[in-house]
Amino acid sequence: CVGVEPIGTEYAFLDGVAEIVSASDYAPRESDRMVVVDCGDFSRIPEGMRGHAQKRIGFCIDHHKSNAGFAPLRLIEPTASSSAELVLSVLESGAFPVTRAAAEALWVGVVTDTGRFSYSCTSPETLRAAARLVECGARFDEINDRVFGQFDIKRLRLQKRLLDSLEVSAEGRVSLVSLGPADYAAENCTYADSDNFVDIARSVRGAIVSVFLRQVKEGAPINISLRTKPPFDAAEICAAWGGGGHERAAGASIDGSFEEIREKIRRELEAIVSP
């Protein structure tokens, strides 16, 4: 199993996480075949893996509406809450056993993508899938505490820096937070330490478009995480920056000066929400 992005320490307790190989360490073998999960666009596959992926991708499981279908076989369902919900359906359709370890990993996928069942992507089928995972032995109370209730002190200090960056504009309709290379270096943090920080911007009362910008190292692409409320479509907004995703949650990556990109994104979002 190859991980495209770094995995946060809050997931280290899950069975099998230690066996995941980072994309930079992956050494392709001629016999390898690839099943791509939760990847909305071929460009999200790391550049060093793309040559092998073009020849070896056999199946894609995804729930991003921006997915154009780059695999020969694919299960793409934008109405699903998460790719984890789709993986469960594949396992059940094939009569494969869902072990406790598998159920707990899938539970994490479901609860993180649905914001603990609080986002609009949560459907009756999502809740039924969650119930089946509990029936398979998922220890949801322990998992939720580990994922959402326990953090390293360095992450909390990084979150303080994030709060200091908070900017609200367009009469409260746009909220923006950001972290640059100096912030990550000062707290000895990585990309994974700032997972879900966009929720800080999203929590501002009155904000209908919320964005988190992060650049871990100088010269690295600037990652954009966007959240919206009706009538604004996050995937459509991010498409203009070369990204994509879902109606209420999307992302993109842009090269350039951190401060200049921050100002550019802020101005463009203000223009989008202006009457």
C-alpha positions in Angstrom: 0.0 0.0 0.0 1.4 3.4 -1.0 0.4 6.6 0.6 0.3 9.7 -1.6 0.3 12.2 1.4 1.9 12.0 4.8 -0.2 10.2 7.5 -0.8 12.0 10.7 0.4 10.5 14.0 -3.2 10.3 15.2 -3.7 7.4 12.9 -0.7 5.4 14.0 -2.8 3.1 16.2 -4.6 1.6 13.2 -3.5 -1.9 12.2 -1.5 -1.8 9.0 -0.5 1.9 9.0 3.1 1.0 9.7 3.1 -1.0 6.5 2.1 1.9 4.3 5.0 3.0 2.0 5.4 6.7 1.2 5.3 7.6 -2.5 8.9 8.8 -2.4 10.0 5.3 -1.1 7.9 3.2 -3.5 10.0 1.1 -5.9 7.7 -0.2 -8.7 7.9 -3.8 -9.7 6.9 -5.0 -13.1 4.3 -7.3 -11.5 2.6 -4.5 -9.6 -1.0 -3.6 -10.4 -2.6 -0.4 -9.0 -5.9 0.2 -7.4 -6.3 4.0 -6.8 -8.5 5.1 -4.0 -9.8 8.6 -3.2 -7.8 10.3 -6.0 -9.9 12.7 -8.0 -7.4 13.4 -10.8 -4.4 11.6 -12.3 -2.2 14.7 -11.6 -2.6 14.0 -7.8 -0.4 10.9 -8.3 3.1 11.9 -7.4 5.2 12.7 -10.5 7.7 9.9 -9.8 4.9 7.3 -9.9 3.0 8.5 -13.0 4.9 6.6 -15.6 4.3 3.3 -13.8 0.7 4.3 -13.0 -0.2 5.0 -16.6 0.6 1.3 -17.4 -0.5 -0.3 -14.2 -3.7 1.4 -12.9 -6.5 -1.1 -13.1 -9.2 0.2 -10.9 -10.2 3.5 -9.3 -12.6 4.0 -6.3 -13.5 7.6 -5.7 -16.2 10.0 -4.7 -15.0 13.3 -6.2 -17.4 14.7 -8.7 -14.4 16.2 -10.6 -13.0 12.7 -11.4 -12.9 12.4 -15.1 -12.4 8.6 -15.0 -8.7 7.9 -15.7 -8.7 4.2 -14.9 -10.0 1.4 -17.1 -12.3 0.1 -14.4 -13.8 2.6 -12.0 -16.3 3.0 -9.2 -17.0 6.8 -9.0 -19.9 7.8 -7.0 -20.0 11.6 -6.1 -23.1 11.1 -3.9 -21.1 8.8 -1.5 -19.9 10.4 1.7 -16.4 9.0 1.3 -14.3 6.6 -0.6 -14.3 4.4 2.5 -18.1 4.0 2.2 -17.5 2.8 -1.4 -14.7 0.4 -0.4 -17.1 -1.2 2.2 -19.6 -1.7 -0.6 -17.0 -3.4 -2.8 -16.0 -5.7 0.0 -19.6 -6.6 0.8 -20.5 -7.1 -2.9 -17.6 -9.5 -3.2 -18.5 -11.3 0.0 -15.1 -10.5 1.4 -14.8 -10.6 5.2 -14.7 -7.3 7.0 -12.3 -7.8 9.9 -12.3 -5.5 12.9 -9.0 -3.9 11.6 -10.6 -3.2 8.3 -13.8 -1.9 9.9 -11.8 0.5 12.1 -9.8 1.8 9.2 -13.0 2.4 7.1 -14.7 4.0 10.1 -11.9 6.6 10.2 -12.4 7.2 6.5 -16.1 7.8 7.0 -16.0 10.0 10.1 -13.2 12.2 8.8 -14.9 12.8 5.4 -18.3 13.5 7.0 -17.0 15.6 9.9 -18.4 13.0 12.3 -21.6 12.8 10.3 -22.2 16.6 10.4 -21.5 17.5 6.7 -24.2 17.5 4.0 -22.5 14.5 2.3 -23.9 12.3 5.1 -26.7 10.2 3.8 -28.9 7.4 5.2 -26.7 4.9 3.4 -23.7 6.5 5.2 -25.3 5.9 8.5 -26.2 2.4 7.6 -22.6 1.7 6.5 -21.4 3.1 9.8 -23.7 0.8 11.7 -22.4 -2.2 9.7 -18.8 -1.2 10.6 -19.8 -1.1 14.3 -21.3 -4.6 13.9 -18.0 -5.7 12.5 -16.3 -4.7 15.7 -15.1 -1.1 15.1 -14.4 0.5 18.5 -15.9 3.9 17.5 -15.6 5.5 20.9 -11.9 4.8 21.3 -11.2 5.7 17.6 -13.0 9.0 17.8 -11.1 10.0 20.9 -7.7 9.1 19.4 -8.5 10.9 16.1 -10.4 14.0 17.4 -9.5 14.3 21.0 -5.8 13.7 21.5 -3.1 15.8 19.8 0.7 16.3 20.2 1.6 19.6 21.9 3.4 20.8 18.7 0.2 20.5 16.7 -1.7 22.6 19.3 1.1 25.3 19.1 0.8 25.2 15.3 -2.9 25.7 15.7 -2.2 28.8 17.8 -0.2 30.2 14.9 -3.1 29.4 12.6 -5.5 31.4 14.8 -3.1 34.4 14.8 -3.4 34.3 10.9 -7.2 34.4 10.8 -8.6 37.1 8.5 -12.2 37.8 7.9 -13.4 40.0 5.0 -16.2 40.7 2.6 -18.5 41.7 5.5 -17.8 38.4 7.2 -18.5 36.2 4.2 -14.9 35.1 3.6 -12.6 33.6 6.3 -9.0 32.8 5.6 -6.2 31.1 7.6 -2.7 30.3 6.6 0.6 28.7 7.6 3.9 29.3 5.9 7.3 27.6 6.1 8.4 29.6 9.1 5.4 28.4 11.1 6.0 24.7 10.4 9.8 25.1 11.1 9.2 27.0 14.4 7.0 24.2 15.8 8.9 21.3 14.1 5.7 20.3 12.3 4.9 18.5 9.1 2.1 18.8 6.5 0.1 16.1 8.3 0.2 18.1 11.6 -2.2 20.6 10.0 -4.8 18.2 8.7 -8.3 19.6 9.0 -7.1 23.1 10.0 -9.5 24.5 7.4 -12.2 23.8 10.0 -11.0 26.7 12.0 -11.8 29.1 9.2 -15.1 27.2 8.6 -16.2 27.8 12.2 -16.3 31.6 11.8 -19.9 32.6 12.2 -21.3 34.1 9.0 -18.5 32.9 6.8 -19.8 31.1 3.6 -16.5 30.7 1.9 -13.6 29.5 4.1 -10.0 28.7 3.0 -6.8 27.4 4.5 -3.5 28.0 2.7 -0.4 26.1 3.7 3.2 25.9 2.4 5.4 23.6 4.4 8.8 24.5 2.8 10.1 27.4 0.7 9.5 26.7 -3.0 7.0 23.9 -2.4 3.5 24.3 -3.9 1.0 26.2 -1.8 -1.9 23.9 -0.8 -5.4 25.3 -0.8 -8.3 23.7 1.2 -11.6 25.3 0.5 -15.0 24.9 2.2 -18.2 26.6 1.1 -21.9 26.9 2.0 -24.8 27.3 -0.5 -24.9 28.7 -3.1 -21.2 28.5 -3.8 -19.6 25.3 -5.3 -16.1 24.6 -3.9 -15.2 22.3 -6.8 -16.0 25.0 -9.4 -14.0 27.6 -7.5 -11.0 25.3 -7.2 -11.2 24.3 -10.8 -10.1 27.8 -11.7 -6.9 27.1 -9.8 -6.3 23.7 -11.4 -7.9 21.7 -8.6 -11.3 20.1 -7.8 -13.2 18.1 -5.3 -16.8 18.3 -4.0 -19.5 20.8 -3.9 -18.8 21.8 -0.3 -15.1 20.8 0.0 -12.4 21.1 -2.5 -8.7 21.9 -3.0 -5.9 22.9 -5.3 -2.1 23.5 -5.4 -0.5 26.7 -6.7 3.1 27.6 -7.2 4.3 31.1 -6.3 5.1 33.5 -3.5 3.2 32.6 -0.4 2.1 36.2 0.5 1.2 37.0 -3.1 -0.9 33.8 -3.5 -2.6 34.5 -0.2 -3.6 38.0 -1.4 -4.7 36.7 -4.8 -6.9 34.0 -3.2 -8.4 36.5 -0.8 -9.3 39.0 -3.5 -10.8 36.4 -5.8 -12.9 34.9 -3.0 -14.2 38.4 -2.1 -15.2 39.0 -5.7 -17.0 35.6 -5.8 -19.2 36.3 -2.8 -19.8 40.0 -3.5 -23.5 40.6 -4.5 
